[in-house]
């Protein structure tokens, strides 16, 4: 049993509900949050904020190179979804040299937007990203390429209503008659990817710190890039 906030007809109270129960969007809205620091969103957001190039490795699952300067990534893994489901404590992050961006001209590299969407989507598990709120009136700034992204069965409908008629998360669940948890997951993924804005308020983004650079690794990589 976990504690979750339940919104019923505009009133808020705390109740204990089984994790497997889904809220009825016609009656109540269950609000459960997750932090970017609880998944890999925080790792990639930090690299973007400081234009850092990093290498992320998960034992037995491969690795991923992420460029905060060119906003691109290249995954060396058989299962990217499984890789992105790993908690931060199970991956190793190394800071690469900032003098040479090996992904800038690599045609196999993908846009960082796709990676942030996926990391938040898998990290959400039906929860809402911290900083977002059930009352946010969400506007979709541009369409993602859904053919490259994990989605829910109603993701297109959720994004369409946010794109055509900016709507609150709560109202979207009511209008579409779908569980709030599904709206949370899509909104969290789109927000992490930088695709949405809340038109009714300013969302306070967390203060991020740069990844610490390991002197030995940085020195080695810089010498290799000069050769």
C-alpha contacts under 8 A as a table, 3 or more apart, distances in Angstrom:
res1	aa1	res2	aa2	distance
1	X	16	X	6.42
1	X	17	X	6.06
1	X	18	X	5.04
1	X	19	X	6.38
2	X	16	X	5.92
2	X	17	X	6.33
2	X	18	X	6.71
2	X	19	X	6.70
3	X	14	X	7.09
3	X	15	X	6.13
3	X	16	X	4.83
3	X	17	X	6.76
4	X	14	X	6.27
4	X	15	X	6.09
4	X	16	X	6.36
4	X	17	X	7.12
4	X	30	X	6.66
4	X	31	X	6.13
4	X	32	X	5.61
5	X	12	X	7.02
5	X	13	X	6.19
5	X	14	X	4.96
5	X	15	X	6.53
5	X	30	X	5.81
5	X	31	X	5.08
5	X	32	X	6.61
6	X	12	X	5.93
6	X	13	X	5.81
6	X	14	X	6.16
6	X	15	X	6.84
6	X	28	X	6.68
6	X	29	X	5.63
6	X	30	X	4.44
6	X	31	X	5.98
7	X	10	X	6.05
7	X	11	X	5.58
7	X	12	X	4.76
7	X	13	X	6.85
7	X	28	X	5.63
7	X	29	X	4.98
7	X	30	X	6.26
7	X	31	X	7.48
8	X	11	X	5.27
8	X	12	X	6.54
8	X	27	X	6.51
8	X	28	X	4.57
8	X	29	X	6.46
9	X	27	X	7.44
9	X	28	X	7.03
17	X	21	X	6.97
18	X	21	X	5.61
22	X	179	X	6.73
22	X	181	X	7.58
23	X	28	X	6.42
23	X	29	X	6.09
23	X	30	X	6.01
23	X	179	X	6.03
23	X	180	X	6.76
23	X	181	X	7.73
24	X	27	X	5.60
24	X	28	X	5.88
24	X	29	X	7.14
24	X	179	X	6.33
24	X	180	X	7.94
25	X	28	X	5.62
25	X	29	X	6.03
25	X	173	X	5.85
25	X	174	X	5.41
25	X	177	X	6.27
25	X	178	X	6.36
25	X	179	X	5.54
25	X	180	X	6.16
26	X	174	X	5.82
26	X	177	X	7.05
29	X	170	X	7.12
29	X	180	X	6.24
30	X	180	X	7.10
30	X	181	X	7.73
31	X	127	X	7.19
31	X	128	X	7.12
31	X	134	X	7.32
32	X	127	X	5.09
32	X	128	X	6.06
33	X	127	X	5.11
33	X	128	X	4.60
33	X	129	X	5.64
33	X	130	X	5.71
34	X	38	X	6.90
34	X	123	X	7.69
34	X	124	X	6.60
34	X	127	X	6.14
34	X	128	X	6.12
34	X	129	X	5.24
34	X	130	X	5.77
35	X	38	X	5.26
35	X	39	X	7.37
35	X	129	X	6.09
35	X	130	X	5.35
36	X	39	X	5.66
36	X	40	X	6.97
36	X	41	X	5.15
36	X	42	X	4.87
36	X	120	X	7.63
36	X	129	X	7.04
36	X	130	X	7.28
37	X	40	X	6.92
37	X	41	X	6.87
37	X	42	X	5.00
37	X	43	X	7.63
37	X	88	X	7.45
38	X	42	X	7.86
38	X	87	X	6.38
38	X	88	X	6.73
38	X	123	X	7.61
39	X	42	X	6.83
39	X	84	X	7.85
39	X	85	X	7.21
39	X	86	X	7.03
39	X	87	X	5.20
39	X	88	X	5.82
39	X	119	X	7.08
39	X	120	X	7.48
39	X	123	X	5.55
40	X	43	X	5.27
40	X	44	X	6.64
40	X	84	X	6.57
40	X	85	X	7.85
40	X	86	X	7.48
40	X	87	X	6.79
40	X	88	X	5.89
40	X	119	X	5.92
40	X	120	X	7.76
40	X	123	X	7.79
41	X	44	X	5.48
41	X	45	X	6.03
41	X	116	X	6.13
41	X	119	X	5.58
41	X	120	X	6.04
41	X	192	X	7.42
42	X	45	X	5.07
42	X	46	X	6.04
43	X	46	X	5.42
43	X	47	X	6.55
43	X	88	X	7.84
44	X	47	X	5.15
44	X	48	X	6.27
44	X	66	X	7.47
44	X	68	X	7.82
44	X	116	X	7.21
45	X	48	X	5.05
45	X	49	X	6.11
45	X	116	X	7.97
45	X	208	X	7.89
46	X	49	X	5.15
46	X	50	X	6.46
46	X	52	X	7.98
46	X	208	X	5.78
46	X	209	X	6.35
46	X	210	X	5.68
46	X	211	X	6.91
47	X	50	X	5.49
47	X	51	X	5.65
47	X	52	X	4.65
47	X	53	X	6.60
47	X	54	X	7.09
47	X	66	X	7.91
47	X	67	X	7.42
47	X	68	X	5.08
47	X	210	X	6.65
47	X	211	X	6.98
48	X	51	X	4.97
48	X	52	X	6.48
48	X	67	X	7.60
48	X	68	X	4.16
48	X	69	X	6.92
48	X	71	X	7.01
49	X	52	X	7.84
49	X	68	X	7.34
49	X	208	X	7.56
49	X	210	X	7.69
50	X	68	X	7.05
50	X	210	X	6.11
51	X	67	X	7.22
51	X	68	X	4.12
51	X	69	X	4.30
51	X	70	X	7.92
52	X	67	X	6.37
52	X	68	X	4.84
52	X	69	X	6.27
52	X	95	X	7.14
52	X	96	X	7.57
52	X	98	X	6.58
52	X	210	X	7.77
52	X	211	X	7.80
53	X	65	X	7.55
53	X	66	X	5.76
53	X	67	X	4.34
53	X	68	X	5.46
53	X	69	X	6.93
53	X	95	X	6.03
53	X	96	X	5.21
53	X	97	X	6.78
53	X	98	X	6.22
53	X	101	X	7.46
54	X	65	X	5.94
54	X	66	X	5.32
54	X	67	X	6.46
54	X	68	X	7.91
54	X	93	X	6.62
54	X	94	X	5.55
54	X	95	X	4.49
54	X	96	X	5.20
55	X	63	X	7.14
55	X	64	X	5.83
55	X	65	X	4.54
55	X	66	X	6.30
55	X	93	X	5.72
55	X	94	X	5.12
55	X	95	X	6.41
55	X	96	X	6.77
56	X	63	X	5.53
56	X	64	X	5.14
56	X	65	X	6.28
56	X	66	X	7.78
56	X	91	X	6.49
56	X	92	X	5.59
56	X	93	X	4.63
56	X	94	X	6.52
57	X	61	X	7.75
57	X	62	X	6.11
57	X	63	X	4.21
57	X	64	X	6.43
57	X	91	X	5.45
57	X	92	X	5.12
57	X	93	X	6.61
58	X	61	X	5.36
58	X	62	X	5.85
58	X	63	X	6.09
58	X	83	X	6.93
58	X	86	X	7.82
58	X	90	X	6.43
58	X	91	X	4.61
58	X	92	X	6.50
59	X	62	X	6.71
59	X	90	X	7.73
59	X	91	X	7.25
61	X	77	X	5.98
61	X	78	X	7.19
61	X	79	X	7.29
61	X	82	X	7.76
61	X	83	X	6.13
62	X	76	X	5.69
62	X	77	X	4.57
62	X	78	X	7.39
62	X	83	X	7.77
63	X	75	X	6.25
63	X	76	X	5.20
63	X	77	X	6.04
64	X	73	X	7.11
64	X	74	X	5.81
64	X	75	X	4.29
64	X	76	X	5.68
64	X	77	X	7.47
65	X	73	X	5.56
65	X	74	X	5.27
65	X	75	X	6.33
66	X	71	X	7.55
66	X	72	X	6.09
66	X	73	X	4.34
66	X	74	X	6.59
66	X	112	X	7.85
67	X	70	X	5.63
67	X	71	X	5.43
67	X	72	X	5.31
67	X	73	X	6.00
67	X	101	X	7.05
67	X	103	X	6.83
68	X	71	X	4.91
68	X	72	X	7.10
69	X	101	X	7.65
70	X	101	X	7.53
70	X	103	X	7.33
70	X	104	X	5.71
71	X	111	X	6.18
71	X	112	X	5.05
71	X	113	X	7.92
72	X	103	X	6.53
72	X	104	X	7.29
72	X	109	X	5.98
72	X	110	X	5.38
72	X	111	X	4.58
72	X	112	X	4.79
73	X	103	X	6.98
73	X	109	X	5.31
73	X	110	X	5.33
73	X	111	X	6.41
73	X	112	X	6.05
73	X	115	X	7.60
74	X	103	X	7.45
74	X	108	X	7.00
74	X	109	X	4.78
74	X	110	X	6.36
75	X	80	X	7.28
77	X	80	X	5.97
77	X	83	X	7.52
79	X	82	X	5.46
79	X	83	X	6.30
80	X	83	X	4.88
80	X	84	X	6.11
81	X	84	X	5.23
81	X	85	X	6.29
81	X	118	X	7.61
81	X	122	X	7.50
82	X	85	X	5.13
82	X	86	X	6.84
83	X	86	X	5.70
84	X	118	X	7.35
84	X	119	X	5.53
84	X	122	X	6.99
85	X	119	X	7.24
85	X	122	X	5.86
85	X	123	X	6.45
86	X	90	X	6.28
86	X	91	X	7.24
87	X	90	X	5.62
87	X	91	X	7.28
88	X	91	X	5.57
89	X	92	X	7.77
94	X	213	X	7.26
94	X	214	X	7.31
94	X	217	X	7.91
95	X	211	X	6.91
95	X	212	X	7.18
95	X	213	X	5.32
95	X	214	X	6.83
95	X	217	X	7.70
95	X	218	X	7.00
96	X	213	X	7.96
96	X	217	X	7.47
96	X	218	X	6.08
96	X	221	X	6.87
97	X	100	X	6.32
97	X	101	X	7.88
97	X	218	X	5.65
97	X	221	X	5.86
97	X	222	X	5.78
98	X	101	X	6.62
99	X	222	X	7.19
99	X	225	X	7.79
100	X	225	X	6.64
101	X	104	X	5.77
102	X	105	X	6.99
102	X	106	X	6.96
103	X	106	X	4.88
103	X	109	X	6.19
106	X	109	X	5.58
110	X	114	X	7.31
111	X	114	X	5.76
111	X	115	X	7.19
112	X	115	X	5.12
112	X	116	X	6.26
112	X	193	X	7.88
113	X	116	X	5.31
113	X	117	X	6.20
113	X	193	X	4.83
113	X	194	X	7.26
114	X	117	X	5.22
114	X	118	X	6.28
114	X	148	X	7.60
114	X	149	X	6.83
114	X	193	X	7.00
115	X	118	X	5.17
115	X	119	X	6.08
115	X	193	X	7.81
116	X	119	X	5.12
116	X	120	X	6.14
116	X	189	X	7.17
116	X	192	X	5.76
116	X	193	X	5.03
117	X	120	X	5.42
117	X	121	X	5.94
117	X	149	X	7.56
117	X	189	X	4.42
117	X	190	X	5.98
117	X	191	X	7.92
117	X	192	X	6.00
117	X	193	X	4.98
118	X	121	X	4.93
118	X	122	X	6.10
118	X	149	X	6.73
118	X	150	X	6.63
118	X	189	X	6.73
119	X	122	X	5.50
119	X	123	X	5.97
119	X	189	X	7.59
120	X	123	X	4.86
120	X	124	X	5.78
120	X	129	X	7.87
120	X	185	X	7.89
120	X	188	X	6.19
120	X	189	X	4.82
120	X	192	X	6.34
121	X	124	X	5.32
121	X	125	X	7.10
121	X	150	X	7.44
121	X	151	X	7.97
121	X	185	X	5.86
121	X	186	X	6.88
121	X	188	X	6.78
121	X	189	X	4.87
122	X	125	X	6.08
124	X	127	X	4.83
124	X	128	X	6.47
124	X	129	X	6.96
124	X	184	X	7.74
124	X	185	X	5.57
124	X	188	X	7.01
124	X	189	X	7.94
125	X	185	X	6.66
126	X	181	X	4.33
126	X	182	X	5.84
126	X	183	X	7.97
126	X	184	X	5.95
126	X	185	X	5.06
127	X	181	X	6.14
127	X	184	X	5.76
127	X	185	X	6.19
128	X	132	X	6.77
128	X	133	X	7.47
128	X	181	X	7.82
128	X	184	X	4.88
128	X	185	X	6.51
128	X	187	X	7.72
128	X	188	X	5.94
129	X	132	X	5.76
129	X	184	X	7.73
129	X	188	X	5.27
130	X	133	X	7.79
131	X	203	X	6.19
131	X	204	X	6.27
131	X	205	X	6.70
132	X	136	X	6.96
132	X	188	X	7.75
132	X	203	X	6.85
133	X	136	X	5.37
133	X	169	X	7.73
134	X	168	X	6.98
134	X	169	X	5.12
134	X	170	X	5.56
135	X	168	X	5.40
135	X	169	X	5.97
135	X	170	X	6.18
136	X	167	X	7.78
136	X	168	X	5.04
136	X	169	X	6.02
136	X	198	X	5.63
136	X	199	X	7.59
136	X	200	X	6.63
136	X	201	X	7.47
137	X	166	X	5.90
137	X	167	X	4.76
137	X	168	X	3.88
137	X	169	X	6.67
137	X	198	X	5.31
137	X	199	X	5.69
137	X	200	X	5.81
138	X	162	X	5.76
138	X	166	X	5.20
138	X	167	X	5.48
138	X	168	X	5.83
138	X	169	X	7.04
138	X	196	X	6.54
138	X	197	X	5.88
138	X	198	X	4.74
138	X	199	X	6.36
139	X	162	X	5.00
139	X	163	X	5.75
139	X	165	X	7.52
139	X	166	X	4.67
139	X	167	X	7.20
139	X	196	X	5.53
139	X	197	X	5.45
139	X	198	X	6.25
139	X	199	X	6.71
140	X	143	X	7.21
140	X	159	X	6.81
140	X	162	X	5.30
140	X	163	X	4.62
140	X	166	X	7.54
140	X	195	X	5.91
140	X	196	X	4.55
140	X	197	X	6.78
141	X	163	X	7.00
141	X	195	X	5.44
141	X	196	X	5.42
141	X	197	X	7.15
142	X	163	X	7.63
142	X	195	X	6.08
142	X	196	X	7.86
143	X	159	X	7.96
143	X	195	X	7.56
144	X	195	X	7.70
145	X	148	X	5.91
145	X	149	X	6.97
146	X	149	X	5.01
146	X	150	X	7.40
146	X	151	X	7.28
151	X	154	X	8.00
151	X	155	X	5.85
151	X	186	X	7.36
152	X	155	X	5.08
152	X	182	X	7.06
152	X	186	X	7.51
153	X	156	X	7.83
154	X	157	X	5.36
154	X	158	X	6.27
154	X	178	X	7.99
154	X	182	X	7.79
155	X	158	X	5.09
155	X	159	X	6.12
155	X	183	X	7.89
155	X	186	X	6.35
156	X	159	X	5.26
156	X	160	X	5.95
157	X	160	X	5.00
157	X	161	X	6.31
157	X	176	X	7.75
158	X	161	X	5.50
158	X	162	X	6.45
158	X	172	X	7.09
158	X	176	X	7.78
158	X	183	X	6.74
158	X	186	X	7.51
159	X	162	X	5.09
159	X	163	X	6.01
159	X	186	X	7.91
160	X	163	X	5.02
160	X	164	X	5.98
161	X	164	X	5.32
161	X	165	X	5.44
161	X	166	X	6.71
161	X	167	X	6.98
161	X	172	X	7.36
162	X	165	X	5.59
162	X	166	X	4.67
162	X	167	X	5.84
163	X	166	X	6.31
166	X	199	X	7.82
167	X	171	X	6.47
167	X	172	X	6.20
168	X	171	X	5.19
168	X	172	X	6.08
169	X	172	X	5.19
169	X	173	X	6.43
169	X	180	X	7.82
169	X	183	X	6.77
169	X	184	X	7.53
170	X	173	X	5.40
170	X	174	X	6.52
170	X	180	X	7.23
171	X	174	X	4.95
171	X	175	X	5.95
172	X	175	X	5.19
172	X	176	X	5.92
172	X	183	X	7.53
173	X	176	X	5.45
173	X	177	X	5.69
173	X	178	X	5.41
173	X	179	X	6.27
173	X	180	X	5.35
173	X	183	X	6.54
174	X	177	X	5.06
174	X	178	X	7.04
178	X	182	X	7.20
178	X	183	X	7.86
179	X	182	X	5.65
179	X	183	X	7.09
180	X	183	X	5.14
180	X	184	X	6.19
181	X	184	X	4.97
181	X	185	X	6.28
182	X	185	X	5.19
182	X	186	X	6.42
183	X	186	X	5.31
183	X	187	X	5.94
184	X	187	X	5.17
184	X	188	X	5.87
185	X	188	X	5.20
185	X	189	X	6.23
186	X	189	X	5.21
186	X	190	X	6.13
187	X	190	X	5.13
187	X	191	X	5.91
188	X	191	X	5.16
188	X	192	X	6.08
189	X	192	X	5.27
189	X	193	X	6.27
190	X	193	X	5.13
190	X	194	X	6.39
190	X	195	X	5.22
190	X	196	X	6.16
191	X	194	X	5.09
191	X	195	X	5.65
191	X	196	X	5.20
191	X	197	X	7.38
192	X	195	X	7.61
194	X	197	X	7.98
198	X	201	X	5.85
198	X	202	X	6.75
198	X	203	X	7.08
199	X	202	X	7.76
213	X	217	X	7.98
213	X	218	X	6.85
214	X	217	X	5.51
214	X	218	X	6.02
215	X	218	X	5.20
215	X	219	X	5.98
216	X	219	X	5.24
216	X	220	X	6.18
217	X	220	X	5.16
217	X	221	X	6.16
218	X	221	X	5.25
218	X	222	X	6.10
219	X	222	X	5.22
219	X	223	X	6.29
220	X	223	X	5.27
220	X	224	X	6.32
221	X	224	X	5.04
221	X	225	X	6.17
222	X	225	X	5.11
222	X	226	X	6.46
223	X	226	X	5.31
223	X	227	X	6.78
224	X	227	X	5.45
